Amino acid sequence: MNAFSDKFALTRQQSVFLAKKKWDENIYCGMKMENRNITFPQTQTILNGVNVPGVTLDDIQAVLNMRDA
């Protein structure tokens, strides 16, 4: 019934590792799609729980909302 073969054949552990590795990048790309003025290092810092000077509270809240979504 499966019309497509599994090209990558990742195990569950490999899939979880890849998802965690791409987490910050996916949130950053989401912020760019929402036209937010925030850099990738700032996004990583916010996700690590540190306040970033020069970033509006609205942008910080948007990153946190994207993380929780």
N, C-alpha and C positions, 0 to 999 in steps of 0.2 A: 504494500500500500504506500510505502514511502517512496515518492518519486525522485527525491534528491538524496544523494549519498552524503554522509557526514564528512565534509572536506577536511576539517581540522581535527576531529576525533579527540577533543579535549576531555580529560577526566573531570569529575566534579571539583576536585582540589585545584586543578589548573584553571578552571573557569572562575572560581572564587578569587584566586590570585590575580587574574587578569582584570576582573571587575574592580577589585580594590586598587589596583595600580592605575586604572583609568578614571577613578572616582573624581579626583580634583579637576582633571581635564574636561570631563563631561559637564561638571557644574560651571566651569569657566566658559565653555562653549554656549551653555544655556544663558549665561549672563550676557554674552555678546549678542545672542539672538534677541534678547530683550532690550538691546541697545543701552546697556549699562556701561558707564565709564569706569572700568576696573581692570587691573592687570592680573595676569596669572599668579605672580608671587603674592599679590594682595589677597587673591582668592584663597591660596593655600594657607596664608597666615590666619585669615578669618576662620577657615575650617579647623585650624589647630587651636582655636579659642583665644586668640590674641587680638586686642583692639588695634586697628590700623589707622594712624593719623592721616588725614587728608581724604578719607573716604566717607561719604555721607552715611548717616544712619539708615536711610532708606535703602542704599545699596547693600549695606551689611545685612539688613533684615532680608533682602531679596536673596542673598547668597544662603543665609540660614534656612529660609523657606525652601529653596531649591534642594538643599541638603536633606531636609526632612520629607520632601515630597516622594 
